[in-house]
Structure formats: C-alpha cells, structure tokens
C-alpha cells in the first residue's frame, strides 16, 4: 500500500485488510493501555490450574479462529455460564408450574370432597 493512497473507511475495507493491516502503522500498546482495557471490560485477573493438554487445545482452537486463547477461554466460560443460568431458570419455571398444577389439583379435590 502506498502512503498517499486514501482508502475509504468501510467494513469491507477492514475485512479485505486494506485497513488495519499495514505494519507501518503498528505500535505496541503500553501497560497503561492494558489497564484501561481491563477496566473498560471489567476484567479481573485470576489464577487457575488447568491441564497442559487443555491449554494446548485452547491455543490450537484459538489459532484456528484467529483470536488469542485467553479471549477464547473467556468466550467459552461466558457461554457455559449463560447456558447454565438458562438451564437453571428453565428448571425453576418447570418446578414452579408443576407445583402450581399439583396445588390446583389438590384444591379441586378438596372442593369436590374427593381424595386421590
């Protein structure tokens, strides 16, 4: 790419790597930028022990998806947490509806004087 050529900013230009891929315009972010990013994303560092093979699997999957393995792990954990919350809520709703149905059946029996 020549420096005097102006590229119109568009999603397509980014996707074709006409924008954002020229190494002449790359700079390494300093630690204050990392801190600002962590704060903006509400990230908290943690320490966790994982099997080496699991970490290698995440690194391989991340590389195939062109992302870092830590962002991939955050995505996986977020998906799991969302899925579990939905599963738990479905179970709570199901249990509540079942109890309500049982209570309604008991009320109907007591009104008619029959017992099951």
Biopython code that builds the backbone (N, CA, C, O; Angstrom):
import numpy as np
from Bio.PDB.StructureBuilder import StructureBuilder

atoms = [
    (1, "UNK", "N", (0.845, -1.165, 0.000)),
    (1, "UNK", "CA", (0.000, 0.000, 0.000)),
    (1, "UNK", "C", (0.895, 1.233, 0.000)),
    (1, "UNK", "O", (1.891, 1.284, 0.721)),
    (2, "UNK", "N", (0.541, 2.209, -0.799)),
    (2, "UNK", "CA", (1.316, 3.445, -0.827)),
    (2, "UNK", "C", (0.727, 4.420, 0.163)),
    (2, "UNK", "O", (-0.493, 4.496, 0.307)),
    (3, "UNK", "N", (1.586, 5.182, 0.860)),
    (3, "UNK", "CA", (1.089, 6.078, 1.895)),
    (3, "UNK", "C", (0.163, 7.169, 1.381)),
    (3, "UNK", "O", (-0.664, 7.671, 2.141)),
    (4, "UNK", "N", (0.278, 7.557, 0.095)),
    (4, "UNK", "CA", (-0.545, 8.641, -0.419)),
    (4, "UNK", "C", (-1.910, 8.172, -0.918)),
    (4, "UNK", "O", (-2.748, 8.998, -1.281)),
    (5, "UNK", "N", (-2.144, 6.876, -0.942)),
    (5, "UNK", "CA", (-3.429, 6.343, -1.396)),
    (5, "UNK", "C", (-4.433, 6.372, -0.254)),
    (5, "UNK", "O", (-4.181, 5.801, 0.807)),
    (6, "UNK", "N", (-5.548, 7.021, -0.457)),
    (6, "UNK", "CA", (-6.591, 7.135, 0.569)),
    (6, "UNK", "C", (-7.597, 6.010, 0.374)),
    (6, "UNK", "O", (-8.127, 5.828, -0.722)),
    (7, "UNK", "N", (-7.861, 5.256, 1.433)),
    (7, "UNK", "CA", (-8.836, 4.168, 1.387)),
    (7, "UNK", "C", (-10.057, 4.611, 2.169)),
    (7, "UNK", "O", (-9.946, 5.053, 3.313)),
    (8, "UNK", "N", (-11.208, 4.494, 1.557)),
    (8, "UNK", "CA", (-12.447, 4.858, 2.232)),
    (8, "UNK", "C", (-12.711, 3.860, 3.354)),
    (8, "UNK", "O", (-12.673, 2.648, 3.144)),
    (9, "UNK", "N", (-12.977, 4.380, 4.537)),
    (9, "UNK", "CA", (-13.255, 3.512, 5.676)),
    (9, "UNK", "C", (-14.593, 2.821, 5.515)),
    (9, "UNK", "O", (-15.632, 3.474, 5.419)),
    (10, "UNK", "N", (-14.566, 1.503, 5.487)),
    (10, "UNK", "CA", (-15.796, 0.718, 5.395)),
    (10, "UNK", "C", (-15.527, -0.648, 6.009)),
    (10, "UNK", "O", (-14.377, -1.053, 6.179)),
    (11, "UNK", "N", (-16.597, -1.345, 6.335)),
    (11, "UNK", "CA", (-16.446, -2.704, 6.869)),
    (11, "UNK", "C", (-15.721, -3.598, 5.867)),
    (11, "UNK", "O", (-14.891, -4.427, 6.240)),
    (12, "UNK", "N", (-16.050, -3.414, 4.586)),
    (12, "UNK", "CA", (-15.438, -4.247, 3.554)),
    (12, "UNK", "C", (-13.930, -4.004, 3.475)),
    (12, "UNK", "O", (-13.155, -4.944, 3.302)),
    (13, "UNK", "N", (-13.517, -2.734, 3.603)),
    (13, "UNK", "CA", (-12.082, -2.423, 3.558)),
    (13, "UNK", "C", (-11.358, -3.082, 4.724)),
    (13, "UNK", "O", (-10.241, -3.571, 4.562)),
    (14, "UNK", "N", (-11.979, -3.098, 5.890)),
    (14, "UNK", "CA", (-11.373, -3.780, 7.043)),
    (14, "UNK", "C", (-11.326, -5.280, 6.793)),
    (14, "UNK", "O", (-10.316, -5.927, 7.072)),
    (15, "UNK", "N", (-12.424, -5.840, 6.264)),
    (15, "UNK", "CA", (-12.477, -7.282, 6.003)),
    (15, "UNK", "C", (-11.452, -7.715, 4.959)),
    (15, "UNK", "O", (-10.873, -8.796, 5.066)),
    (16, "UNK", "N", (-11.226, -6.872, 3.947)),
    (16, "UNK", "CA", (-10.237, -7.190, 2.909)),
    (16, "UNK", "C", (-8.822, -6.874, 3.378)),
    (16, "UNK", "O", (-7.858, -7.102, 2.648)),
    (17, "UNK", "N", (-8.697, -6.350, 4.592)),
    (17, "UNK", "CA", (-7.427, -5.987, 5.214)),
    (17, "UNK", "C", (-6.723, -4.847, 4.479)),
    (17, "UNK", "O", (-5.501, -4.714, 4.541)),
    (18, "UNK", "N", (-7.519, -4.022, 3.777)),
    (18, "UNK", "CA", (-6.960, -2.809, 3.193)),
    (18, "UNK", "C", (-6.715, -1.783, 4.294)),
    (18, "UNK", "O", (-5.828, -0.936, 4.188)),
    (19, "UNK", "N", (-7.511, -1.874, 5.344)),
    (19, "UNK", "CA", (-7.352, -1.020, 6.524)),
    (19, "UNK", "C", (-6.967, -1.887, 7.714)),
    (19, "UNK", "O", (-7.439, -3.016, 7.850)),
    (20, "UNK", "N", (-6.121, -1.361, 8.559)),
    (20, "UNK", "CA", (-5.792, -2.020, 9.817)),
    (20, "UNK", "C", (-4.761, -3.123, 9.747)),
    (20, "UNK", "O", (-4.522, -3.796, 10.750)),
    (21, "UNK", "N", (-4.133, -3.337, 8.585)),
    (21, "UNK", "CA", (-3.187, -4.441, 8.467)),
    (21, "UNK", "C", (-1.790, -3.999, 8.041)),
    (21, "UNK", "O", (-0.909, -4.840, 7.859)),
    (22, "UNK", "N", (-1.577, -2.718, 7.883)),
    (22, "UNK", "CA", (-0.273, -2.216, 7.436)),
    (22, "UNK", "C", (0.663, -2.113, 8.634)),
    (22, "UNK", "O", (0.406, -1.349, 9.565)),
    (23, "UNK", "N", (1.754, -2.885, 8.609)),
    (23, "UNK", "CA", (2.684, -2.916, 9.742)),
    (23, "UNK", "C", (3.396, -1.582, 9.954)),
    (23, "UNK", "O", (3.986, -1.369, 11.013)),
    (24, "UNK", "N", (3.356, -0.685, 8.977)),
    (24, "UNK", "CA", (3.962, 0.641, 9.152)),
    (24, "UNK", "C", (3.221, 1.482, 10.188)),
    (24, "UNK", "O", (3.760, 2.465, 10.695)),
    (25, "UNK", "N", (1.997, 1.097, 10.498)),
    (25, "UNK", "CA", (1.188, 1.875, 11.424)),
    (25, "UNK", "C", (0.937, 1.144, 12.740)),
    (25, "UNK", "O", (0.031, 1.504, 13.492)),
    (26, "UNK", "N", (1.738, 0.120, 13.015)),
    (26, "UNK", "CA", (1.570, -0.675, 14.230)),
    (26, "UNK", "C", (2.442, -0.111, 15.338)),
    (26, "UNK", "O", (3.607, 0.221, 15.117)),
    (27, "UNK", "N", (1.872, -0.006, 16.530)),
    (27, "UNK", "CA", (2.652, 0.355, 17.716)),
    (27, "UNK", "C", (2.262, -0.598, 18.836)),
    (27, "UNK", "O", (1.126, -1.068, 18.899)),
    (28, "UNK", "N", (3.197, -0.874, 19.702)),
    (28, "UNK", "CA", (2.936, -1.736, 20.846)),
    (28, "UNK", "C", (2.252, -0.905, 21.916)),
    (28, "UNK", "O", (2.708, 0.187, 22.258)),
    (29, "UNK", "N", (1.164, -1.427, 22.436)),
    (29, "UNK", "CA", (0.446, -0.724, 23.498)),
    (29, "UNK", "C", (1.246, -0.819, 24.785)),
    (29, "UNK", "O", (1.853, -1.850, 25.074)),
    (30, "UNK", "N", (1.245, 0.257, 25.553)),
    (30, "UNK", "CA", (1.951, 0.196, 26.832)),
    (30, "UNK", "C", (1.018, -0.351, 27.909)),
    (30, "UNK", "O", (-0.170, -0.558, 27.665)),
    (31, "UNK", "N", (1.565, -0.581, 29.097)),
    (31, "UNK", "CA", (0.797, -1.196, 30.182)),
    (31, "UNK", "C", (-0.401, -0.365, 30.591)),
    (31, "UNK", "O", (-1.417, -0.921, 31.010)),
    (32, "UNK", "N", (-0.311, 0.956, 30.482)),
    (32, "UNK", "CA", (-1.461, 1.776, 30.873)),
    (32, "UNK", "C", (-2.633, 1.507, 29.947)),
    (32, "UNK", "O", (-3.785, 1.559, 30.377)),
    (33, "UNK", "N", (-2.352, 1.217, 28.666)),
    (33, "UNK", "CA", (-3.434, 0.863, 27.754)),
    (33, "UNK", "C", (-4.069, -0.463, 28.175)),
    (33, "UNK", "O", (-5.293, -0.598, 28.145)),
    (34, "UNK", "N", (-3.251, -1.439, 28.565)),
    (34, "UNK", "CA", (-3.783, -2.717, 29.043)),
    (34, "UNK", "C", (-4.671, -2.512, 30.258)),
    (34, "UNK", "O", (-5.747, -3.100, 30.355)),
    (35, "UNK", "N", (-4.218, -1.676, 31.185)),
    (35, "UNK", "CA", (-5.011, -1.406, 32.385)),
    (35, "UNK", "C", (-6.335, -0.744, 32.023)),
    (35, "UNK", "O", (-7.372, -1.082, 32.593)),
    (36, "UNK", "N", (-6.308, 0.188, 31.088)),
    (36, "UNK", "CA", (-7.535, 0.871, 30.667)),
    (36, "UNK", "C", (-8.492, -0.108, 29.994)),
    (36, "UNK", "O", (-9.702, -0.057, 30.213)),
    (37, "UNK", "N", (-7.939, -0.999, 29.173)),
    (37, "UNK", "CA", (-8.776, -2.002, 28.504)),
    (37, "UNK", "C", (-9.389, -2.943, 29.531)),
    (37, "UNK", "O", (-10.585, -3.230, 29.477)),
    (38, "UNK", "N", (-8.573, -3.426, 30.470)),
    (38, "UNK", "CA", (-9.094, -4.309, 31.523)),
    (38, "UNK", "C", (-10.204, -3.627, 32.303)),
    (38, "UNK", "O", (-11.226, -4.245, 32.602)),
    (39, "UNK", "N", (-10.009, -2.353, 32.636)),
    (39, "UNK", "CA", (-11.022, -1.612, 33.393)),
    (39, "UNK", "C", (-12.291, -1.439, 32.559)),
    (39, "UNK", "O", (-13.398, -1.612, 33.068)),
    (40, "UNK", "N", (-12.132, -1.099, 31.288)),
    (40, "UNK", "CA", (-13.292, -0.883, 30.423)),
    (40, "UNK", "C", (-14.097, -2.165, 30.234)),
    (40, "UNK", "O", (-15.323, -2.121, 30.135)),
    (41, "UNK", "N", (-13.411, -3.305, 30.184)),
    (41, "UNK", "CA", (-14.088, -4.591, 30.006)),
    (41, "UNK", "C", (-14.456, -5.249, 31.331)),
    (41, "UNK", "O", (-15.007, -6.350, 31.351)),
    (42, "UNK", "N", (-14.152, -4.574, 32.435)),
    (42, "UNK", "CA", (-14.430, -5.089, 33.781)),
    (42, "UNK", "C", (-13.778, -6.461, 33.989)),
    (42, "UNK", "O", (-14.394, -7.381, 34.526)),
    (43, "UNK", "N", (-12.507, -6.577, 33.547)),
    (43, "UNK", "CA", (-11.771, -7.834, 33.675)),
    (43, "UNK", "C", (-11.029, -7.885, 35.002)),
    (43, "UNK", "O", (-10.477, -6.884, 35.458)),
    (44, "UNK", "N", (-11.024, -9.048, 35.607)),
    (44, "UNK", "CA", (-10.296, -9.274, 36.852)),
    (44, "UNK", "C", (-9.360, -10.451, 36.649)),
    (44, "UNK", "O", (-9.802, -11.538, 36.277)),
    (45, "UNK", "N", (-8.070, -10.247, 36.890)),
    (45, "UNK", "CA", (-7.149, -11.374, 36.728)),
    (45, "UNK", "C", (-7.411, -12.448, 37.788)),
    (45, "UNK", "O", (-7.684, -12.147, 38.950)),
    (46, "UNK", "N", (-7.318, -13.702, 37.353)),
    (46, "UNK", "CA", (-7.468, -14.824, 38.287)),
    (46, "UNK", "C", (-6.328, -15.802, 38.045)),
    (46, "UNK", "O", (-5.629, -15.733, 37.034)),
    (47, "UNK", "N", (-6.159, -16.700, 38.980)),
    (47, "UNK", "CA", (-5.181, -17.768, 38.826)),
    (47, "UNK", "C", (-5.949, -19.082, 38.834)),
    (47, "UNK", "O", (-6.761, -19.330, 39.726)),
    (48, "UNK", "N", (-5.691, -19.914, 37.844)),
    (48, "UNK", "CA", (-6.394, -21.190, 37.744)),
    (48, "UNK", "C", (-5.415, -22.240, 37.231)),
    (48, "UNK", "O", (-4.593, -21.958, 36.359)),
    (49, "UNK", "N", (-5.504, -23.429, 37.763)),
    (49, "UNK", "CA", (-4.634, -24.514, 37.318)),
    (49, "UNK", "C", (-5.428, -25.397, 36.353)),
    (49, "UNK", "O", (-6.495, -25.913, 36.687)),
    (50, "UNK", "N", (-4.879, -25.555, 35.151)),
    (50, "UNK", "CA", (-5.507, -26.379, 34.124)),
    (50, "UNK", "C", (-4.488, -27.369, 33.581)),
    (50, "UNK", "O", (-3.282, -27.134, 33.640)),
    (51, "UNK", "N", (-4.989, -28.478, 33.052)),
    (51, "UNK", "CA", (-4.106, -29.452, 32.434)),
    (51, "UNK", "C", (-3.423, -28.807, 31.223)),
    (51, "UNK", "O", (-4.034, -28.036, 30.482)),
    (52, "UNK", "N", (-2.155, -29.140, 31.043)),
    (52, "UNK", "CA", (-1.401, -28.596, 29.906)),
    (52, "UNK", "C", (-2.082, -28.931, 28.587)),
    (52, "UNK", "O", (-2.123, -28.108, 27.673)),
    (53, "UNK", "N", (-2.615, -30.141, 28.495)),
    (53, "UNK", "CA", (-3.262, -30.550, 27.240)),
    (53, "UNK", "C", (-4.496, -29.687, 26.947)),
    (53, "UNK", "O", (-4.778, -29.378, 25.789)),
    (54, "UNK", "N", (-5.227, -29.301, 27.994)),
    (54, "UNK", "CA", (-6.396, -28.443, 27.801)),
    (54, "UNK", "C", (-5.976, -27.065, 27.303)),
    (54, "UNK", "O", (-6.610, -26.500, 26.412)),
    (55, "UNK", "N", (-4.916, -26.532, 27.876)),
    (55, "UNK", "CA", (-4.406, -25.227, 27.437)),
    (55, "UNK", "C", (-3.950, -25.311, 25.985)),
    (55, "UNK", "O", (-4.225, -24.409, 25.194)),
    (56, "UNK", "N", (-3.257, -26.386, 25.634)),
    (56, "UNK", "CA", (-2.808, -26.559, 24.245)),
    (56, "UNK", "C", (-4.001, -26.665, 23.295)),
    (56, "UNK", "O", (-3.971, -26.125, 22.190)),
    (57, "UNK", "N", (-5.050, -27.365, 23.734)),
    (57, "UNK", "CA", (-6.262, -27.455, 22.913)),
    (57, "UNK", "C", (-6.858, -26.067, 22.679)),
    (57, "UNK", "O", (-7.229, -25.727, 21.556)),
    (58, "UNK", "N", (-6.946, -25.267, 23.745)),
    (58, "UNK", "CA", (-7.484, -23.910, 23.605)),
    (58, "UNK", "C", (-6.613, -23.069, 22.677)),
    (58, "UNK", "O", (-7.131, -22.306, 21.861)),
    (59, "UNK", "N", (-5.301, -23.202, 22.795)),
    (59, "UNK", "CA", (-4.401, -22.440, 21.929)),
    (59, "UNK", "C", (-4.597, -22.829, 20.466)),
    (59, "UNK", "O", (-4.608, -21.964, 19.591)),
    (60, "UNK", "N", (-4.752, -24.120, 20.196)),
    (60, "UNK", "CA", (-4.957, -24.586, 18.828)),
    (60, "UNK", "C", (-6.288, -24.072, 18.279)),
    (60, "UNK", "O", (-6.347, -23.570, 17.157)),
    (61, "UNK", "N", (-7.346, -24.197, 19.063)),
    (61, "UNK", "CA", (-8.668, -23.728, 18.631)),
    (61, "UNK", "C", (-8.651, -22.218, 18.416)),
    (61, "UNK", "O", (-9.214, -21.716, 17.443)),
    (62, "UNK", "N", (-8.005, -21.502, 19.323)),
    (62, "UNK", "CA", (-7.918, -20.044, 19.202)),
    (62, "UNK", "C", (-7.179, -19.651, 17.932)),
    (62, "UNK", "O", (-7.597, -18.738, 17.219)),
    (63, "UNK", "N", (-6.083, -20.341, 17.654)),
    (63, "UNK", "CA", (-5.305, -20.030, 16.451)),
    (63, "UNK", "C", (-6.141, -20.263, 15.196)),
    (63, "UNK", "O", (-6.084, -19.468, 14.257)),
    (64, "UNK", "N", (-6.907, -21.334, 15.172)),
    (64, "UNK", "CA", (-7.767, -21.619, 14.022)),
    (64, "UNK", "C", (-8.848, -20.558, 13.841)),
    (64, "UNK", "O", (-9.343, -20.348, 12.734)),
    (65, "UNK", "N", (-9.212, -19.888, 14.939)),
    (65, "UNK", "CA", (-10.240, -18.848, 14.891)),
    (65, "UNK", "C", (-9.654, -17.442, 14.886)),
    (65, "UNK", "O", (-10.385, -16.459, 15.008)),
    (66, "UNK", "N", (-8.335, -17.348, 14.744)),
    (66, "UNK", "CA", (-7.640, -16.052, 14.681)),
    (66, "UNK", "C", (-7.902, -15.161, 15.889)),
    (66, "UNK", "O", (-8.072, -13.950, 15.751)),
    (67, "UNK", "N", (-7.934, -15.768, 17.076)),
    (67, "UNK", "CA", (-8.041, -14.984, 18.306)),
    (67, "UNK", "C", (-7.044, -15.545, 19.313)),
    (67, "UNK", "O", (-6.494, -16.628, 19.114)),
    (68, "UNK", "N", (-6.817, -14.812, 20.379)),
    (68, "UNK", "CA", (-5.951, -15.300, 21.436)),
    (68, "UNK", "C", (-6.662, -16.368, 22.253)),
    (68, "UNK", "O", (-7.892, -16.432, 22.272)),
    (69, "UNK", "N", (-5.885, -17.201, 22.925)),
    (69, "UNK", "CA", (-6.531, -18.283, 23.673)),
    (69, "UNK", "C", (-7.236, -17.777, 24.926)),
    (69, "UNK", "O", (-8.228, -18.372, 25.346)),
    (70, "UNK", "N", (-6.754, -16.696, 25.535)),
    (70, "UNK", "CA", (-7.443, -16.177, 26.714)),
    (70, "UNK", "C", (-8.807, -15.581, 26.367)),
    (70, "UNK", "O", (-9.776, -15.851, 27.076)),
    (71, "UNK", "N", (-8.920, -14.777, 25.296)),
    (71, "UNK", "CA", (-10.264, -14.337, 24.908)),
    (71, "UNK", "C", (-11.180, -15.512, 24.563)),
    (71, "UNK", "O", (-12.373, -15.479, 24.862)),
    (72, "UNK", "N", (-10.619, -16.553, 23.932)),
    (72, "UNK", "CA", (-11.419, -17.739, 23.633)),
    (72, "UNK", "C", (-11.921, -18.377, 24.923)),
    (72, "UNK", "O", (-13.090, -18.751, 25.017)),
    (73, "UNK", "N", (-11.045, -18.504, 25.915)),
    (73, "UNK", "CA", (-11.453, -19.101, 27.191)),
    (73, "UNK", "C", (-12.544, -18.257, 27.850)),
    (73, "UNK", "O", (-13.481, -18.806, 28.430)),
    (74, "UNK", "N", (-12.430, -16.924, 27.768)),
    (74, "UNK", "CA", (-13.484, -16.054, 28.314)),
    (74, "UNK", "C", (-14.804, -16.304, 27.600)),
    (74, "UNK", "O", (-15.857, -16.370, 28.235)),
    (75, "UNK", "N", (-14.746, -16.443, 26.263)),
    (75, "UNK", "CA", (-15.966, -16.714, 25.498)),
    (75, "UNK", "C", (-16.588, -18.041, 25.908)),
    (75, "UNK", "O", (-17.801, -18.128, 26.104)),
    (76, "UNK", "N", (-15.763, -19.070, 26.037)),
    (76, "UNK", "CA", (-16.264, -20.397, 26.408)),
    (76, "UNK", "C", (-16.891, -20.360, 27.799)),
    (76, "UNK", "O", (-17.976, -20.902, 28.011)),
    (77, "UNK", "N", (-16.211, -19.725, 28.737)),
    (77, "UNK", "CA", (-16.750, -19.639, 30.100)),
    (77, "UNK", "C", (-18.041, -18.833, 30.130)),
    (77, "UNK", "O", (-18.977, -19.196, 30.841)),
    (78, "UNK", "N", (-18.103, -17.746, 29.369)),
    (78, "UNK", "CA", (-19.322, -16.933, 29.321)),
    (78, "UNK", "C", (-20.475, -17.732, 28.720)),
    (78, "UNK", "O", (-21.597, -17.684, 29.224)),
    (79, "UNK", "N", (-20.198, -18.472, 27.637)),
    (79, "UNK", "CA", (-21.244, -19.308, 27.030)),
    (79, "UNK", "C", (-21.742, -20.362, 28.011)),
    (79, "UNK", "O", (-22.945, -20.601, 28.121)),
    (80, "UNK", "N", (-20.807, -20.992, 28.721)),
    (80, "UNK", "CA", (-21.196, -22.013, 29.691)),
    (80, "UNK", "C", (-22.053, -21.401, 30.795)),
    (80, "UNK", "O", (-23.093, -21.953, 31.155)),
    (81, "UNK", "N", (-21.618, -20.259, 31.333)),
    (81, "UNK", "CA", (-22.373, -19.614, 32.411)),
    (81, "UNK", "C", (-23.771, -19.227, 31.930)),
    (81, "UNK", "O", (-24.747, -19.442, 32.648)),
    (82, "UNK", "N", (-23.884, -18.660, 30.728)),
    (82, "UNK", "CA", (-25.197, -18.301, 30.180)),
    (82, "UNK", "C", (-26.074, -19.532, 30.019)),
    (82, "UNK", "O", (-27.254, -19.512, 30.368)),
    (83, "UNK", "N", (-25.498, -20.599, 29.490)),
    (83, "UNK", "CA", (-26.238, -21.840, 29.285)),
    (83, "UNK", "C", (-26.730, -22.423, 30.610)),
    (83, "UNK", "O", (-27.876, -22.860, 30.714)),
    (84, "UNK", "N", (-25.869, -22.425, 31.610)),
    (84, "UNK", "CA", (-26.256, -22.962, 32.918)),
    (84, "UNK", "C", (-27.339, -22.114, 33.575)),
    (84, "UNK", "O", (-28.267, -22.650, 34.181)),
    (85, "UNK", "N", (-27.223, -20.782, 33.458)),
    (85, "UNK", "CA", (-28.262, -19.913, 34.025)),
    (85, "UNK", "C", (-29.609, -20.193, 33.369)),
    (85, "UNK", "O", (-30.633, -20.258, 34.049)),
    (86, "UNK", "N", (-29.609, -20.359, 32.042)),
    (86, "UNK", "CA", (-30.858, -20.668, 31.336)),
    (86, "UNK", "C", (-31.406, -22.016, 31.772)),
    (86, "UNK", "O", (-32.610, -22.161, 31.984)),
    (87, "UNK", "N", (-30.524, -23.009, 31.908)),
    (87, "UNK", "CA", (-30.965, -24.343, 32.333)),
    (87, "UNK", "C", (-31.587, -24.285, 33.720)),
    (87, "UNK", "O", (-32.634, -24.885, 33.966)),
    (88, "UNK", "N", (-30.937, -23.560, 34.622)),
    (88, "UNK", "CA", (-31.440, -23.433, 35.993)),
    (88, "UNK", "C", (-32.783, -22.714, 36.002)),
    (88, "UNK", "O", (-33.707, -23.134, 36.699)),
    (89, "UNK", "N", (-32.896, -21.631, 35.232)),
    (89, "UNK", "CA", (-34.163, -20.897, 35.175)),
    (89, "UNK", "C", (-35.278, -21.757, 34.594)),
    (89, "UNK", "O", (-36.407, -21.719, 35.083)),
    (90, "UNK", "N", (-34.968, -22.539, 33.543)),
    (90, "UNK", "CA", (-35.985, -23.443, 32.988)),
    (90, "UNK", "C", (-36.435, -24.452, 34.034)),
    (90, "UNK", "O", (-37.624, -24.758, 34.128)),
    (91, "UNK", "N", (-35.498, -24.972, 34.819)),
    (91, "UNK", "CA", (-35.842, -25.941, 35.855)),
    (91, "UNK", "C", (-36.710, -25.305, 36.931)),
    (91, "UNK", "O", (-37.675, -25.914, 37.394)),
    (92, "UNK", "N", (-36.371, -24.081, 37.330)),
    (92, "UNK", "CA", (-37.164, -23.372, 38.342)),
    (92, "UNK", "C", (-38.585, -23.142, 37.830)),
    (92, "UNK", "O", (-39.553, -23.360, 38.557)),
    (93, "UNK", "N", (-38.708, -22.700, 36.576)),
    (93, "UNK", "CA", (-40.036, -22.470, 35.997)),
    (93, "UNK", "C", (-40.807, -23.779, 35.922)),
    (93, "UNK", "O", (-41.988, -23.828, 36.266)),
    (94, "UNK", "N", (-40.144, -24.840, 35.474)),
    (94, "UNK", "CA", (-40.792, -26.142, 35.372)),
    (94, "UNK", "C", (-41.271, -26.625, 36.741)),
    (94, "UNK", "O", (-42.402, -27.093, 36.872)),
    (95, "UNK", "N", (-40.418, -26.513, 37.757)),
    (95, "UNK", "CA", (-40.796, -26.930, 39.112)),
    (95, "UNK", "C", (-41.950, -26.091, 39.639)),
    (95, "UNK", "O", (-42.866, -26.618, 40.270)),
    (96, "UNK", "N", (-41.910, -24.791, 39.384)),
    (96, "UNK", "CA", (-42.973, -23.897, 39.850)),
    (96, "UNK", "C", (-44.299, -24.257, 39.190)),
    (96, "UNK", "O", (-45.326, -24.327, 39.864)),
    (97, "UNK", "N", (-44.285, -24.485, 37.874)),
    (97, "UNK", "CA", (-45.516, -24.855, 37.173)),
    (97, "UNK", "C", (-46.047, -26.198, 37.650)),
    (97, "UNK", "O", (-47.257, -26.373, 37.792)),
    (98, "UNK", "N", (-45.142, -27.157, 37.901)),
    (98, "UNK", "CA", (-45.563, -28.475, 38.393)),
    (98, "UNK", "C", (-46.223, -28.343, 39.756)),
    (98, "UNK", "O", (-47.279, -28.927, 39.998)),
    (99, "UNK", "N", (-45.594, -27.565, 40.662)),
    (99, "UNK", "CA", (-46.176, -27.373, 42.000)),
    (99, "UNK", "C", (-47.525, -26.667, 41.914)),
    (99, "UNK", "O", (-48.457, -27.008, 42.642)),
    (100, "UNK", "N", (-47.625, -25.690, 41.028)),
    (100, "UNK", "CA", (-48.882, -24.970, 40.858)),
    (100, "UNK", "C", (-49.978, -25.918, 40.384)),
    (100, "UNK", "O", (-51.108, -25.865, 40.869)),
    (101, "UNK", "N", (-49.636, -26.784, 39.433)),
    (101, "UNK", "CA", (-50.594, -27.756, 38.911)),
    (101, "UNK", "C", (-51.024, -28.720, 40.014)),
    (101, "UNK", "O", (-52.205, -29.047, 40.133)),
    (102, "UNK", "N", (-50.055, -29.178, 40.827)),
    (102, "UNK", "CA", (-50.380, -30.072, 41.940)),
    (102, "UNK", "C", (-51.274, -29.368, 42.953)),
    (102, "UNK", "O", (-52.236, -29.954, 43.450)),
    (103, "UNK", "N", (-50.956, -28.112, 43.259)),
    (103, "UNK", "CA", (-51.776, -27.345, 44.207)),
    (103, "UNK", "C", (-53.188, -27.148, 43.670)),
    (103, "UNK", "O", (-54.160, -27.261, 44.417)),
    (104, "UNK", "N", (-53.306, -26.854, 42.371)),
    (104, "UNK", "CA", (-54.628, -26.681, 41.764)),
    (104, "UNK", "C", (-55.423, -27.978, 41.829)),
    (104, "UNK", "O", (-56.628, -27.960, 42.083)),
    (105, "UNK", "N", (-54.745, -29.109, 41.599)),
    (105, "UNK", "CA", (-55.419, -30.410, 41.657)),
    (105, "UNK", "C", (-55.887, -30.697, 43.079)),
    (105, "UNK", "O", (-56.991, -31.206, 43.276)),
    (106, "UNK", "N", (-55.056, -30.376, 44.075)),
    (106, "UNK", "CA", (-55.443, -30.579, 45.474)),
    (106, "UNK", "C", (-56.618, -29.684, 45.842)),
    (106, "UNK", "O", (-57.529, -30.115, 46.548)),
    (107, "UNK", "N", (-56.604, -28.441, 45.368)),
    (107, "UNK", "CA", (-57.717, -27.524, 45.635)),
    (107, "UNK", "C", (-59.005, -28.052, 45.014)),
    (107, "UNK", "O", (-60.064, -27.997, 45.639)),
    (108, "UNK", "N", (-58.921, -28.558, 43.798)),
    (108, "UNK", "CA", (-60.103, -29.093, 43.121)),
    (108, "UNK", "C", (-60.640, -30.305, 43.867)),
    (108, "UNK", "O", (-61.854, -30.471, 43.986)),
    (109, "UNK", "N", (-59.741, -31.161, 44.373)),
    (109, "UNK", "CA", (-60.171, -32.340, 45.121)),
    (109, "UNK", "C", (-60.835, -31.942, 46.426)),
    (109, "UNK", "O", (-61.842, -32.536, 46.813)),
    (110, "UNK", "N", (-60.291, -30.952, 47.105)),
    (110, "UNK", "CA", (-60.874, -30.555, 48.391)),
    (110, "UNK", "C", (-62.235, -29.900, 48.193)),
    (110, "UNK", "O", (-63.095, -30.003, 49.068)),
    (111, "UNK", "N", (-62.450, -29.230, 47.068)),
    (111, "UNK", "CA", (-63.744, -28.606, 46.795)),
    (111, "UNK", "C", (-64.798, -29.644, 46.459)),
    (111, "UNK", "O", (-65.971, -29.465, 46.790)),
    (112, "UNK", "N", (-64.395, -30.736, 45.801)),
    (112, "UNK", "CA", (-65.359, -31.775, 45.424)),
    (112, "UNK", "C", (-65.487, -32.845, 46.495)),
    (112, "UNK", "O", (-66.390, -33.680, 46.455)),
    (113, "UNK", "N", (-64.574, -32.808, 47.448)),
    (113, "UNK", "CA", (-64.618, -33.786, 48.527)),
    (113, "UNK", "C", (-64.039, -35.129, 48.156)),
    (113, "UNK", "O", (-64.187, -36.090, 48.910)),
    (114, "UNK", "N", (-63.385, -35.222, 47.019)),
    (114, "UNK", "CA", (-62.758, -36.489, 46.636)),
    (114, "UNK", "C", (-61.291, -36.452, 46.988)),
    (114, "UNK", "O", (-60.674, -35.387, 47.030)),
    (115, "UNK", "N", (-60.749, -37.597, 47.237)),
    (115, "UNK", "CA", (-59.323, -37.713, 47.547)),
    (115, "UNK", "C", (-58.726, -38.753, 46.631)),
    (115, "UNK", "O", (-59.336, -39.791, 46.379)),
    (116, "UNK", "N", (-57.501, -38.473, 46.119)),
    (116, "UNK", "CA", (-56.862, -39.379, 45.174)),
    (116, "UNK", "C", (-56.017, -40.333, 45.824)),
    (116, "UNK", "O", (-55.405, -41.170, 45.160)),
]
sb = StructureBuilder()
sb.init_structure("model")
sb.init_model(0)
sb.init_chain("A")
sb.init_seg("    ")
for serial, (resi, resn, name, xyz) in enumerate(atoms, 1):
    if name == "N":
        sb.init_residue(resn, " ", resi, " ")
    sb.init_atom(name, np.array(xyz, "f"), 0.0, 1.0, " ", f" {name:<3s}", serial, name[0])
structure = sb.get_structure()
